[in-house]
Structures are given as structure tokens and as C-alpha cells.
Amino acid sequence: MTEQGTRSSRIRGAGKRRKRPSTRRRAVRIAAWSAAGVVLVGGGGLGYVYFKLNGNLKGVDINAQLGTERPQNVDNGSEDILVLGSDSRAGANKEYGDDGGGARSDTAMIIHVYQGHKTASVVSIPRDALVTRPACTTQDGKSDPGAKRQMFNTAYEVGGPACAVKTVEQMSGIRMDHYIEVDFTGFKKLIDQLGGVPVTTNKPIKDDKSHLDLPAGKHTLNGEQALGLVRTRHGVVGDGSDLGRIQLQQAFIKALIGQIKSVGVFSNPAKLYGLADAATKAITTDSDISSVNSLIGFANGLKGLDASNVKMITLPVQYDKLDPNRVSPLPEQSKQVWDALAKDQPIPASATADSAGDKGTAGGYVAGQ
């Protein structure tokens, strides 16, 4: 067997049938979506107290690791941010179990903030989408030559944040301005610090596997309940896939954004500090925004965003013809998405018309109050 083949065989999930995600892997998804909500509406208010929270911040120098092998940095007033959730067991995350010697990315979202920073598009990349992984430096300093038909989440497993960014940039042709990685252990504290997230369930949701039992009606979800909501695959009508779960998560993050905007955290210093403390403990950023001053500027640039002007889609995909337990990006439709974002234009409806994503009814189960 070649060195590449040996290495690929060590990457978990590559070429194997999909297994039911464990509790710890489901947990990371909600943390990622929650952090994305904080990112999208953070604004100057969070920046105001970040000076007290600098010790929480962790940075990764993506620029130094990738060098010049990146798309052109186009300065047209827009901004592209890769938000990633990892299932690392380091530090406090040990309570979620053993990671088998490595971490993967279970949630990936590209947030494109349009010129003027009043509107944004969010493109979710399914973790089991089969992509061409580029050559990367591994996390132990060795060289990985890359490979075709690899699950997207193996990029992080092989080469950490830099390889994940490189993979996204190769797929999209768009340079990521910033990177935010989420530590899912902070998720429940984020939700609880907010006082919960009000949602309305249009239909009952009951899933013994995620320990969730919500009758139809109005609820204020605490951290445990919110975690159960975005873990569920079997509690809503659908095929039980990650594509359906993405829809449910998108509905939840819109409710989260609305809650952050409505509870007055930006005029309540104590609540604001508690939220910012939880958020900054839960994330790792690129080194450009891992300092107080740069993070304040970054947050100020997002304060005009609201849930109503954030469009969320799943990258156009189809169930893979060789392995129905995986999905493959639709080339022409994906190109429409990337071309639109590169030109700072809205994503056309034709890009997702034939996609297997964004088709189910899972997102219709939940609405913000």
C-alpha cells in the first residue's frame, strides 16, 4: 500500500458507511451554530467588554501556515469568515470522551458579509461531502499529499485549521478573511447566559436518542434543551440525515440571533460580560482577530446584521452515486454559489433548485418567537 493509501486509511470516516453520530459529535454542531449567531450579531457592544476578556482568546496564524498559496485578497468591502466546529477532546472537552487521537470538523459554515455589512449569506458545507483535499502540512509537521473523494471533515483531522481553510479556499476560489473555531463545551453556558432561546415548535418533537420531548407550542430552551434540539435527526420528518439536521440548525440560529438582539445584552453590562466571557472561552480565531483591538474592529463591522437579512443555504449537493451514505457537491450549481459570493452578489435561486439540501421540512418545525 502507498504512503498516501496508508494515511488515508487512518482517517476516520473515509470510505466507511455513515454511523449514527455520538452525543459528543452532535454537541459540536450546536456550539458552532451558536458561535456563528454571536459572530453575526456581535457588534460594537461585545467589543466594548472584550478588553476584559483578552485572556480567553486563542489565535492561529493561518497566514503564516498557508503562505502565498491562497486566492487573491480582494478588497471590495465584503468579508468571508469560515466558522468551524471541532470535536477535540483537549482540556475541558475530555468530559465528552476520547477523540481517538485526533479531532474533526463536524460543522462548517462560510459567512459572506456583503459590502456595507448590512446583509450576509451563510453557506453550510456538509461534513460528509466528498471533496478533493489539497496537500497540507499535518498537525505533527509532516506532509500529506492530499486525495480525491475525501470527506470534508477529514481536512481538519489531517492538518487542523490551516488545512480546513485551504480546502475551503480550493473549493470556492475565495480567500477566507477570518477563521473562527468553536469549542462546544461552551455552548450550554452561552444559551443559559442568554436566559434561554425562545422558539415555537409548530409540531411536537420527540427523540429518545437526543432526550428531547417538546410538545407543539412556545418554549424557552435552556442549554440542555437547545442541545437536544439540534442533535435530533429522528424527532422530525425526513430521512434522518445531516442535511435535514442542517435545516433545523439554521432555524435555531435565526431564533438565537433574534434572542441576542432582543434581550438587551448590549445595554446590560452584566449580561453582556457574561455572554462575551462564555463566547470567547468557546472560540479560537485566526491571529488577525485574536487581540482585543482587532476583535473590537471586527465586531463593530457586524453590528448592522439582523436575522431577517441573513440568507442561509446548504452547499448544493447530491447523494453520491457510488456511496449513498455520502454527498457530492454539484459542480455547476456550486460554481454559481462561489461566483456570486466572489462578486459580492446574492446567491441565485437556481443554485439550490436541484440540490438534495434545503429540501426537507425539518426547518419548518421551529420558529423564533
N, C-alpha and C positions, 0 to 999 in steps of 0.2 A: 504493500500500500504506500502511496506517496505521502510526503510530509503534509501536503495540503489535505489529503484524504484523512490522515490520522487526526489532524487538528479539527477538521470539520466534524468527525465522528464524536469528538469530545463536546461539541457544542450542544447543549440540551435543547431538545425540541426539533432540531433539524431533521427532516425526513421521517419523523415519527407521527403517529396518529395523535390527534388532539386529546389531551386528558382533561378531565374536569379540573379547573383551576382551584388551587388550595386557598384557604382563608387568607393567608398572608399575601398571595398574589392578587387576590381580589381587593385587598385593602389598599394596595398601592395605587390602584386606578382612581379611587375616590380622592386620595391625597393629591394626586396630580390635577384632577379637575378642580378641587378646592383651591389649590395654589394658583391655578390659572384664573379663577374668579378673582382672587385677591390681586393678581397681576393686572387684570383687565380694568379694575376699578380703583386701584391703589391710590393714585393721585397724590397731590401735594400733602394731603392730610397724613398719610403714612410716612411720607418723607420727613414731616415735622418732628417725629419722635425717633427716627432711625439713629440719630446721633447717640441715643442711649443704648442702642441695640447692636452696635458695631461688632461686639464680641461674639454675637451669634452667627455672623455671616461667614460663609466658606466660599472661596473662589477657585476656579480652574482656568488656567491660561490657555484657552483654545487657540488663540492666535499663534502663540509660540509653538504649540504642538503641530499645527497644520501648516504653518509657514505660508508659502505663496501658492500652494496647491488648492486654491479656492476660487469660486466665481468672483467676478468683478464687484467691488463695493460701490453700488450705485447710490448716489446721494440725491434722491428725489423727494425727500421729506417723509417717505414711508419708513416702516420698521418691521423687521421679521424676527420673531422670537421662537426658538424651539423650547417647548416645555416638555420635560421627560419625567416619568415616574420610574424609579428603580426599586427592586426588591432586595436591596442589600441587607445583610444581617449584622452589619457592623454596629458597634456601640449599643445604644438603647434598642435597636431593632432586633437584638438577639432573642427577645421575648416572643418573636414571631416564628422562631425555629431556625434550623440550619439552612444555609443557602447553597450547600453543596460545593463551596469553594469559589463561588462567583455570583455576580448579580446580573439581572437582565432588566430591560426596559419593558414594562407592561402597558404603558400608556405613552403615546407620543402625539403632540399637537403642535402644529405650526400656526402661530398667531401673526397675521399680517395686519398691521395698523396702517391705515391709509393716510396719505398726506393730509395734514390738518388735524390728525389724531382724534377725529370725531366718530369714525366708523372703523370696523375691523372685520376680518374674516378668519375663521378658525378651521383648519383642515386637520382632521384626525387620521392618523395612519394606523391601521390595524396591526397589532403586534405580530400576527401570523401571516402578514402579507409577504409573498415571496419576491425578493429583490436581489439585485446584484450588489454584493457587499464589496466595497473597494479595498485595496491594500491598506492596511492600518498597522500602526505600532501597537502591540499588545500591552496589557497593563503591567506585564513583568518585563517590558523593554525589548521583546523580540519582534520579529517581523511576520505579519500574517499576509499572504498574497491576495486574500480576498477570494470570493467564489460566487458563482451564479446560483439562483434558486435557493437563497438562504432566507430564513425568517427574519423579518426586520429587527426583531428584538435581540438577535444574536450580535448585532453590531456593537451594542453597549457591552455585551458579555465579553466580546473579544478585545475591544480596545477602549472601553469607557466612554466618557463624554465626547472626546475628540473624534472617535470612530463613528459615534452616532451622528454627530454634526456633519462629518464628511459624507456619510451615507445619504443623509437628507439633502445635502448640497449637490451631490452627484445625481440624485433622483430629480431634483427640482430645477437645478441650474441657478438657484437663488442663494446668495450668501446670507447666512444667519447673522443678524446683528448682535443677538444675545442668546444666552443659554440659561435655562433655569431647570434644575433637577430637584425633585421633591422627595423628602424623607417622609414616608407615610405614617410614621409613628406620631407625627404632629397633627394629623387630620382631625381626630376627635376633639382635641383641645381647641382647634380652630373653630369648629362648629359650636362647641359648648361656650367658647368665649363670646361668640356672636349672640348667644342666647337661643341657639337653635335656628333652624331654617324653616319658615312656614311653607307648606306645599298643600295642594289639593289633589287627592287621588281620585281620578274620575271613575276608576273601577277598583274593587278590592285587590290587594296584592298580598299573597301568602306564599312563602317559600321556606320550608323547614330547613333547607340547606343553608340559607343565609339568616335564619332565625328572625324572619320578618313577617309580621302579621298586621297589615294596615287595612281597615275597612275603607270603603269609599267615603270621602269627606275631607274635612280640613284637619291638618295636623301641623304641629311644630316639632320637627325632628331634632332630637339631640344627636350627639356624635355617634352613639351606637346605632341608632335607628337610621341615620343617614348612611352609615357604612353598610348596613344591611340592604338599604335601598339600591345602592349602586353595585352591590355584589350580585343581586339576583339576576338569574337568567331564566329560571323555571317558574317564577311567580307571575310572569306576564305572557301574553300570547305571542308566539313566534317560534323560531327554530332553535332557541337555546344557544345561539352563537354570540360571539363577541360583537358582531355587527348590531344585533339588537340591543345589547348592553350599552354600546356607544350612544345609541339614541336616548336611552334612559339617563345616561350620564349628562348628555347635552341638555336635557330638560332640567336636570338638577342644577347644573352650573348656572343656568339662567335664573333659577329661583335663588341661588346663592348670591349672584350679582345683585339681584333686586333687594335681598336682605341687607347686604353690606351698604347699599345706597340708602336704605330706608330707616335703619335703626339709629342713625345719628352718630356713628362711631367717629366721624371726623370733627364733631363738635363736642364729643365726650372724651376728654383726655384719658381717663382711666380705662374705658373700654377700648379706646384706640391703642393705648400702650399694650394692653393685654393681647389684642388681636395681632399687633405688629410683632410682639415678642414670640407668639406661637408661630407666626408665619416665617419669621427669619430663622427660627430654630429648625424649621422643617425644610429649608431650601438650601441648595448650593447653586451659585451663579457663575457666569463667566467672570474673569478677573476685571473686566471693564466696569462692572456694576457691583463689585464686591466691597467697595468702600462707601463710606457714608455720603460723601459729596456726590459721587456718581450715581448712587442709588436714588438720592433725592431728585436729581435731574431726570432720571429715568421715570420715576413715579409721577413727577409733575407732567410729563409728556402724555400720561394716560388718563388724567383726571376727567377728560371730557367724554369718556366712553360710558355707555349705558347698555343694559341687556337688549333694549329694543333696536340698537344699531350694531349688534354683533351677529353676523351670519355664521352658522356652524354647519359644516358638511363632513362627510367621511370621504377620504380619497376614493375616486371611482375604481371599483374592483369587481371582479367576477370570481365565482368559486373555481378553483384551479382544475383544469381538465385532467391532469394526471393525479392530483391528490385533492379530493373534495373537502378534506379537512383543513385546507389552506385556501387563501385567496390570492389572486394575482391582479396587480394594477392593470387597468385598461389603458393601453398606450395613448391612443388619440385623445380620450377624454381626460386623462391625467395631464396631458400636454396643455389642454385648454385651461385647466386649473392653474398650472405653473405659469403659463404665458400671461394669464390675466393678472396674477399677483405681481409678476415681473414688471408689467406695465402699469401697476397700481390701479387696476380696473376691477370692477365686480366680477365674481365668478359667474359665467353664464349658466343658465338652467340646463342647457344641452349637455354640459359636462357630467352631470349626475343622472341624466334621464335613463340611461341603460345600466346604471350601477346596481350591484347587489346591496350596496349600503344605502342607508337613508330610506329604505323601502317598507320596513316593518311598522308596527303600530305601537311599539314599546314606548316611544317618546310621548305618545298621547295619553299614557296612564297618569302622568304627573304634570302639574302646572303650578307656577308660583302663585301665592295669594296676593 
